[in-house]
Amino acid sequence: MSCLSGYVKNPYANTCIRLVEKEVTWSVAKAACESPGEHLAVFDTEEAAQWISNFMKDRNNPNGKKPRKNLPA
């Protein structure tokens, strides 16, 4: 299975997911997903939840370096 541009393959559900990093309520997210005929993703196993968590960490930190804290202003 291949995914369209902007989507990522979810290996635990054999589906493609589109990540939207916008903080909204569950009901708003669900409605936004359903309007173009999609579904809000559910990660209902520990493995699937860990996969998406790791994916988001890697996506937000692509060079693999840990973010530095307490940098001088």
MARBA-3410 file (N, C-alpha, C, O; in Angstrom, 1 decimal):
73
0.8,-1.2,0.0,0.0,0.0,0.0,0.9,1.2,0.0,1.8,1.3,0.8 ~ 0.6,2.2,-0.9,1.3,3.4,-0.9,0.3,4.5,-0.5,-0.9,4.4,-0.7 ~ 0.8,5.6,0.1,0.0,6.7,0.5,0.1,7.9,-0.4,1.2,8.1,-1.0 ~ -0.9,8.7,-0.5,-0.8,10.0,-1.2,0.2,10.9,-0.5,0.5,10.8,0.7 ~ 0.7,11.9,-1.2,1.5,12.9,-0.7,0.9,13.6,0.5,-0.3,14.0,0.4
1.6,13.8,1.6,1.1,14.4,2.8,0.5,13.4,3.8,0.1,13.8,4.8 ~ 0.5,12.1,3.4,-0.1,11.1,4.3,1.1,10.1,4.6,2.1,10.0,3.9 ~ 0.9,9.4,5.7,1.9,8.5,6.2,1.3,7.1,6.4,0.1,7.1,6.9 ~ 1.9,6.0,6.1,1.4,4.7,6.3,1.4,4.3,7.7,2.5,4.4,8.4 ~ 0.3,3.9,8.3,0.2,3.4,9.6,0.3,1.9,9.5,-0.6,1.2,9.1
1.5,1.4,10.0,1.7,0.0,9.8,0.8,-0.9,10.7,0.8,-2.1,10.5 ~ 0.2,-0.4,11.7,-0.6,-1.1,12.6,-2.1,-1.3,12.1,-2.8,-2.1,12.6 ~ -2.5,-0.5,11.2,-3.9,-0.5,10.7,-3.9,-0.7,9.2,-5.0,-0.7,8.6 ~ -2.8,-0.7,8.5,-2.7,-0.8,7.0,-3.5,0.3,6.4,-4.3,0.1,5.5 ~ -3.4,1.5,6.9,-4.1,2.7,6.4,-3.1,3.8,6.3,-2.0,3.7,6.7
-3.5,4.9,5.7,-2.7,6.1,5.5,-3.3,7.1,6.4,-4.5,7.3,6.5 ~ -2.4,7.9,7.1,-2.9,8.9,8.0,-2.3,10.3,7.6,-1.2,10.3,7.0 ~ -3.1,11.3,7.9,-2.6,12.7,7.6,-2.5,13.3,9.0,-3.5,13.4,9.7 ~ -1.3,13.8,9.3,-1.1,14.5,10.5,-1.4,16.0,10.5,-1.0,16.7,9.6 ~ -2.2,16.4,11.4,-2.6,17.8,11.5,-2.2,18.2,12.9,-2.8,17.8,13.9
-1.2,19.1,13.0,-0.7,19.5,14.3,-1.4,20.8,14.7,-0.8,21.9,14.8 ~ -2.7,20.8,15.0,-3.4,21.9,15.4,-4.2,21.5,16.7,-4.9,20.4,16.6 ~ -4.1,22.2,17.7,-4.8,21.8,18.9,-6.3,22.2,18.9,-6.6,23.4,18.8 ~ -7.1,21.2,18.9,-8.6,21.5,18.8,-9.2,20.4,19.7,-8.6,19.4,20.1 ~ -10.5,20.5,20.0,-11.2,19.5,20.7,-11.4,18.3,19.9,-11.3,18.3,18.7
-11.7,17.2,20.5,-11.9,15.9,19.8,-13.1,16.0,18.8,-12.9,15.6,17.7 ~ -14.1,16.7,19.2,-15.3,16.8,18.3,-15.0,17.7,17.1,-15.5,17.4,16.0 ~ -14.2,18.7,17.2,-13.8,19.5,16.1,-12.9,18.8,15.2,-13.0,18.8,14.0 ~ -11.9,18.0,15.8,-11.0,17.2,14.9,-11.8,16.1,14.2,-11.5,15.9,13.0 ~ -12.8,15.5,14.8,-13.6,14.5,14.2,-14.3,15.1,13.0,-14.4,14.5,11.9
-15.0,16.2,13.2,-15.7,16.9,12.2,-14.8,17.3,11.0,-15.2,17.1,9.8 ~ -13.6,17.8,11.3,-12.7,18.2,10.3,-12.3,17.0,9.4,-12.1,17.1,8.2 ~ -12.1,15.8,10.1,-11.7,14.6,9.3,-12.8,14.1,8.5,-12.6,13.7,7.3 ~ -14.0,14.2,9.0,-15.2,13.6,8.3,-15.7,14.4,7.1,-16.3,13.9,6.2 ~ -15.4,15.7,7.1,-15.9,16.6,6.0,-15.3,16.2,4.7,-16.0,16.2,3.7
-14.0,15.8,4.6,-13.5,15.3,3.3,-13.7,13.8,3.1,-13.1,13.2,2.2 ~ -14.4,13.1,4.0,-14.6,11.7,3.9,-13.6,10.9,4.5,-13.4,9.7,4.2 ~ -12.9,11.4,5.5,-11.8,10.7,6.2,-12.4,10.3,7.6,-13.5,10.7,7.9 ~ -11.5,9.7,8.4,-11.9,9.3,9.8,-10.8,9.7,10.7,-9.6,9.7,10.3 ~ -11.2,10.1,11.9,-10.2,10.4,12.9,-9.5,9.1,13.3,-10.1,8.1,13.6
-8.1,9.2,13.3,-7.3,8.0,13.7,-7.5,7.6,15.1,-7.6,8.4,16.0 ~ -7.5,6.3,15.3,-7.6,5.7,16.7,-6.4,4.8,16.8,-6.2,3.8,16.0 ~ -5.6,5.0,17.8,-4.4,4.1,18.1,-4.8,3.4,19.3,-4.5,3.8,20.5 ~ -5.3,2.2,19.1,-5.9,1.4,20.2,-5.1,0.3,20.8,-5.6,-0.6,21.5 ~ -3.8,0.2,20.4,-2.9,-0.7,21.0,-1.7,0.0,21.5,-1.4,1.1,21.0
-1.0,-0.6,22.4,0.2,0.1,23.0,1.2,0.2,21.9,1.9,1.3,21.8 ~ 1.4,-0.7,21.0,2.3,-0.7,19.9,2.0,0.5,18.9,2.9,1.2,18.5 ~ 0.7,0.6,18.6,0.3,1.7,17.7,0.5,3.1,18.3,0.9,4.0,17.7 ~ 0.2,3.2,19.6,0.3,4.4,20.3,1.8,4.8,20.4,2.2,6.0,20.2 ~ 2.7,3.8,20.6,4.1,4.0,20.7,4.7,4.4,19.3,5.5,5.3,19.2
4.1,3.8,18.2,4.6,4.1,16.9,4.3,5.6,16.6,5.2,6.3,16.1 ~ 3.1,6.1,16.8,2.7,7.4,16.5,3.5,8.4,17.4,3.9,9.5,16.9 ~ 3.7,8.0,18.6,4.5,8.9,19.5,5.9,9.0,19.0,6.5,10.2,18.9 ~ 6.5,7.9,18.6,7.9,8.0,18.1,7.9,8.7,16.7,8.9,9.5,16.5 ~ 6.9,8.5,15.9,6.9,9.2,14.6,6.8,10.7,14.8,7.5,11.5,14.1
6.0,11.2,15.8,5.9,12.6,16.0,7.2,13.2,16.6,7.6,14.3,16.2 ~ 7.8,12.4,17.4,9.1,12.9,18.0,10.1,13.0,16.9,10.8,14.0,16.8 ~ 10.2,12.0,16.0,11.2,12.0,14.9,10.8,13.2,13.9,11.7,13.8,13.4 ~ 9.6,13.4,13.7,9.1,14.4,12.7,9.5,15.8,13.2,9.9,16.7,12.4 ~ 9.3,16.0,14.5,9.6,17.3,15.1,11.1,17.5,15.4,11.5,18.6,15.7
11.9,16.5,15.3,13.3,16.5,15.5,14.0,15.7,14.5,14.6,14.7,14.9 ~ 14.0,16.0,13.2,14.5,15.2,12.1,16.0,14.9,12.2,16.4,13.9,11.6 ~ 16.8,15.7,12.8,18.2,15.4,12.9,18.6,14.5,14.0,19.8,14.1,14.2 ~ 17.7,14.1,14.8,17.9,13.1,15.9,18.6,13.7,17.1,18.8,13.0,18.1 ~ 18.8,15.0,17.1,19.5,15.6,18.3,18.4,16.0,19.3,17.3,16.4,19.0
18.8,15.9,20.6,17.9,16.3,21.6,17.8,17.8,21.7,18.9,18.4,21.5 ~ 16.6,18.4,21.9,16.6,19.8,22.0,17.4,20.3,23.2,17.3,19.7,24.3 ~ 18.0,21.4,23.0,18.8,22.0,24.1,17.9,22.8,25.0,17.1,23.6,24.5 ~ 18.1,22.7,26.3,17.3,23.5,27.2,18.1,24.6,27.8,19.4,24.6,27.8 ~ 17.5,25.6,28.3,18.1,26.7,29.0,19.2,27.4,28.2,20.2,27.7,28.7
18.8,27.7,27.0,19.8,28.4,26.1,19.8,29.9,26.6,18.7,30.4,27.0 ~ 20.9,30.5,26.5,20.9,32.0,26.8,20.1,32.8,25.9,20.0,32.4,24.7 ~ 19.5,33.8,26.4,18.6,34.7,25.5,19.4,35.6,24.6,18.9,36.3,23.9
END
